[in-house]
Amino acid sequence: MRPVAARPPLPALLALLWALLPGPGGAQTSVHPKAVTIPRGGSVVVNCSTSCDQHKLLGLETVLNKKEVASGSNWETYELSSVQEDTTPFCYSTCDNNEQSQATVSLTVYWLPERVELAPLPHWQPVGKNLTLRCQVAGGAPRTNLSVMLLQGEKLLSPPQPAGGTPVAEVTATVLARRGDHGTNFSCRTELDLRPQGLGLFQNSSVPRQLRTFVLPELRPHLATPKILEVGTRGSVTCTMDGLFPVSEAQVHLALEDQKLEPTIHYSKDSLLATARVEASPGQEGLHPLTCAVSLGNQSRRTREDVTIYSFPAPNLTLSESEVPEGTKVSVECKARAGAAVTLSWDPDGSPLPKAETTLNATAEDDGREFLCSATLMVAGEELHKHKTQKLSVLHGPRLDQETCPGNWTWEENTPQTLRCQALGNPTPMLACHREGDRALLPIGDLRPVTRDISGTYVCRATSSRGAVTHEVVVNVIHRPSNLATILVVAGFIVGIVCTAGLVAYLYNRQRKIRKYKLQKAREQAALKLNTPP
């Protein structure tokens, strides 16, 4: 902003000069104005006059560009242009009597600073630490009228300070960084106060700079991770930290050694929770560091946990034959990977060994037997277990006995019952039960209700490719006489009693009414006789 001095009209200027000319007396040189403040590069009109009636010389001495714009018998007016700095031109005159005199004019040039700059702020400023603000001001005049101030938003941080006489003035202020300062703007402002000269107050401001404050506690993040991880599996990792500000600016880096993980981060007030999945791949067996680093501002906090990756396949369980006829010798072997110990369910009290084995002569009781091979491995102080099972199928003939098919059933008629009869064997035998005589089939299963027509003796026969067996089953159904006739007799008796009682009551009541009627008639006849004259 550069105000330009207005040039006064020439007739008015001449009238002013005439009024200022001294009267008769000693020679004197005058100048108007005696002092003026103009913008740098501006122009000004200066009038020189003398009190001599006759003069030899009258002029203006200056290093500036000048141009005479008007003159009279004892005055001259000049225009001085392109004034770049403070200077003091002077008017001079020499009268005919060689008397000399001069008068100076003070030209003060004003201009706004060429550079008002607030030094860059730290990218991040820790809360609770002092921050020094620096403002540099280059140029500007007059310096005696130039002051510098630092602001936070529109709040003045310190009283205005004079720019001083150095080419580049530096003003500083120290503030304590707070949470509430995060995101606020700081700036530097200059004020060139020319109001005493009637020109006004000129301000110039730097580009504002935004402050970002942060809080990162000294405590390390809390890292939760599996201590051991099996090859081919995935584990969950969580990293948490409290007391962060601004928490949304915090960054989390999770890594298993050199393998970067991709966390999902959840923010809540001043806390964060980062979760990720870590996968153990073949060839990674061994101890590996898992790290979590939380970065905020220009600082970082890191924590580490060790993860042991291991490989532990299930043990090998081998039967010499998985399906054998009854009486066959079967070998059983249980083995595990190097470093693991195994036990067989056949010998649960045996000590764990790198390999366990046994043999047996297969019997019908061994059909469907499940062998369990258990392996144990110590990893990072933890005892791990893996198991493998295998069934033995023993081929044997059919079996029917009291346990699987009871031989005697006795029930009351019309009661719900269940008849069980099952033949055992490998392969599974076919079972058929027929009643002696009519060859009726035995109703196996739920009987709802039992009826007397299933009574009888049945012969059950179980057959398979391994042979056949028979078994006798007797079913007795107890029949009890019906109570319907008794119920009818009792009901008839009760009805008879009720009817008899009713008849007696009716006859009694009828006789009572007849007696009452006869008595009434007798009373009427007696009264009639008493009232008849003889």
Disulfide bonds with the S-S distance in Angstrom:
Cys48-Cys91 1.69
Cys52-Cys95 1.20
Cys135-Cys188 1.66
Cys239-Cys292 1.93
Cys334-Cys373 1.54
Cys405-Cys421 1.96
Cys433-Cys460 1.92
